[in-house]
Amino acid sequence: MDIGARIARAQLAGLANSRRQIVAGPLTGLLHDDDTWYLSGMVATEPGEPFDQDAVPEALAIIRHAFAAEGRWLSAELVEEASPGLADVLEANGMTVASRPPLLVVESAGLLEPDLPEVVALVVSSAEEQAEANAVSVKAYESEDAAADFEPDPADGGWILLRVDGVPAASASWGAVSDGVTEIAGVGTIHSHRRRGLGAIATAYATRQAFELAGATLAWLTPGDDGSDRIYRRLGFTPRATAVHLGDPGGHLADLR
């Protein structure tokens, strides 16, 4: 299976475990009970398989109606190579392509881990430690939406926390593992500790824990900018596909990096 389709299928499987599905032909809406905007969204129903372009307008209308009924803004995340042309059809039906970042991947043997000078790195293993990681994320992203719930089973996702001189300074997470695939996300460093390489350390440490604790064999992420892209590539992540982030007009389009 093409690596883009493998990632897209794993993403759908992982998200579907904690969200209500609205399956409408070639599109699947995923509604989370928490109304934080980025927890709900839309993906392709069958990544890696051809889709019926003529079915997209009605499918999109169904999902838009379901999201509107719950006061949700609709965004979508696709893998270009897994559903070629689908983003263009969605754009023709009123959605806006916000970004097309490279999708970077790494396998266990290819991960390059930096040293941990004067840094204490730990896997979040309690609600109290999760609260510390959440505080880092909220400060780093300047948003209360960055907080997450503690997951006791690493296969369902997890977080790592870096402390510098006892100060919680950086954090990162891996997502639920499906077919050996996990997403690395939530990499953040508080403002007072930036430009010290902590983001790279947090990314590498979270990725290693996803491999060793959660059973992942392939990790992927999308960089937010050119600077983070260079950092991830130095850790062994390489571009293997293209993510496409779309949203309906308004909402959080500027956040869909």
N, C-alpha and C positions, 0 to 999 in steps of 0.2 A: 504494500500500500504506500502511496506517495506520502512523504512525511507531513506535508500540509494537511492532507485529508486525515491522517492519523491524529494530528493535534486537534483539528476541528472536531472530530468525533469524540475524542477524549474530553474536550471542553464541554460539549453538549451533555455527555454522560455525567460528568461531574456536577454541572449546574443543575441538571434535572433532579438530582437527589434531594435538593433543598428548595425547589421552586415548583410552582404549578405550571403545567405545560398547556399552551394553546397551540396545537398542531394544525396548521392550515396549509396543506399542500407542501410547497417547497420551503415554507417558512415556519419556524417554531418560536412562539413567544414564551418567555420564562418569567413568571411573576413571583417575586419574593414577598413574604408576608410583611417584612420590614420595608417601609416606603422610601428608604434611602435610595436616591436616584440610580446609582450605578449597580445596585444589586439585581435589578430587573433589566431585561433586554431581549433582543431577538437574534437568532442564529439561523443558519441553513439547516433544514431538516435532515438532509442526506448528503453530507459533505463527501466529495469524491465521486458522486453520481450526477449524471446530467439532470437538469431541472427544466420544467415546462415554463417558458417565459410568459406564455399567455395566462398562466395561472397566478402569476405574481400579483397583479393589481387587486384581485379579489382577496387573496391570502393576506396581503398587506392591510386591506380595509378591515378584515376580520380582527387582526391583531391590534390595529389602531383603536378599534371600537372597544376591545377588551381592556386595553391600557387606559383609555379615556374614562371608562366606567369606574375605574379605581383611582382616578386622578393622577395617573402616572405619565411621565414623558417617555417617548419611545426612542431608544437607541439600538444600534445593531453592531455586532462584531463578527466579521467574516474572515476567512483565510482565502485570499484571492485565488491561489492555485487549486484549492479544494472545490471552489464553486465559481469557475471562470465566467465572468459576465454578469453575475448576480448583482454586484454592487452597482453596475451601470443601469440595470433595469430598475433597481430601487431608487436610484437618483432620478431616473426619468419619471418616476411616480412620486416625486416630491421630497424624498429624503436628501440630505446634504452629506457629502463625503467630507468628513472633518480632517482625516489624516490617513496616510498609507505608510505606517512605519514598517521597517524590516522586522521580520519575526526571527529572532536569534535562538539557536538551540545548542545544547551541549549534552554529551553523554558522560557517564561517570569517569571513564578513563581520560577524557579530554579536559576535565576541569582543572584549572590552574589556580592554586590557592595562595594568597598572599600571607605573609607573616602576621602574627597578632601581637605587635609590640605594645606592651602596657595596656592591653585590652582584655577584658574578661568577657568571653562569649558564652552564652548559655542558651539552651533550648527552653522555651517557656513551658513550664510544667504545672502551673497552678493559675487560678483566677487572679491571684495577687500579682504574679509576674506578668500575666496578660494585661493587667491594668497599667503596669509600668511600660510595657511595649506600646499600649494604646496611647499613653501620655506622650511618648516620643513621636508617634505617628501624627497625633493631633497638632503638636508643635511644629513638626517638619512640614506638614501639608497645610497648616493653618486652617484646619477644618475638623469639626466634631465628627463628621461622617467617616473619618479615617479609623475610628475605633472598631474593634472586632471582638467576637465572642471567643472564649477559650475552647479549644477542641482537644479533648483528652487522647483521641486516637490519631497518631501521626498520619495514618492513611487518609484521614479526612481533612488534612491540612494542618499547618502549624506555624509557629513564629519563633524567631530567635531575637535575642536582646544583647546588645553590646553595652558594657559599662566601662567608663574611663575614669579612673580615680574615684570609683564608687558612684559616678553620675550616669544614669541611663542616657546614652547618647545616640544610639542608632538601633534600627530594627529592620527586619525583613520577614517575608512569609513565603510559604509554598502552599499551593492549593491542593484540593482533594486529588488523589492519584487514581487515574483510570487508564487501563491498558498500559501501565507503566509510565504514563505521561503526567507531568505536573507543571503548573505555571508558577514562576517566581514573580512575586509582586510586593507592593507595599514597602519598597526600599526607601528608608527615610533617615535623615540625620538632623538633629536639632541645630539651629543656626550657629550657636556658639562653638560647635565642634566640626563645622564643615571644612573642607579642603585639607583633611588629614588622612584621606583614604579609607574612612570608615564605611562609606557606601560600598566600596569594592569588597571589604572584609565581610560586611553583612550579607551581601549577595552570595559570595562564595560559601560562607558558612551555612546559610539557609539551603543552598543547593546541595551541599554535601549531606546535610541532615535529611533532606528529601530522599536522597539516594540510600542512605544507610538506615534511617529509621522508618521511612514510609514505603520503601520498596520501589521507588521510581527508578526508571532506567533512562529516561529522557526528560530534560527540563527545558522550558522555553520561556521567553519574555519578550516584551516590546519596549525599546528604549524611549524615554520621554523627549530626549534631545540628542544632539550630536555628541555632547560631552559624556552623557551616560552611555551612549552607543560605544564610544571608544573604551570606556572602562569595562563594559561587559565583554567586548572582544578580547581585551587583554586577559580576561579570566578563562578564555577558551570558547566562549559563545560565538557561533558563526551564523551568518544569514542563510536560511534555507527556504524561506517563503516570505509572503507579504501579508500583513494584517490590514484590514480595511475597517475603519471606525466611521459609522454613519449615525445621523440623528435627524429627527424631524426638526423643522425650523424652530428657533427659540431654544428654551431649555438649557442644557449644559454643553452645547456644541464646543465651546472653547475648552472644555475639560477633556474632550475626546482626543487625546494626543496619541 
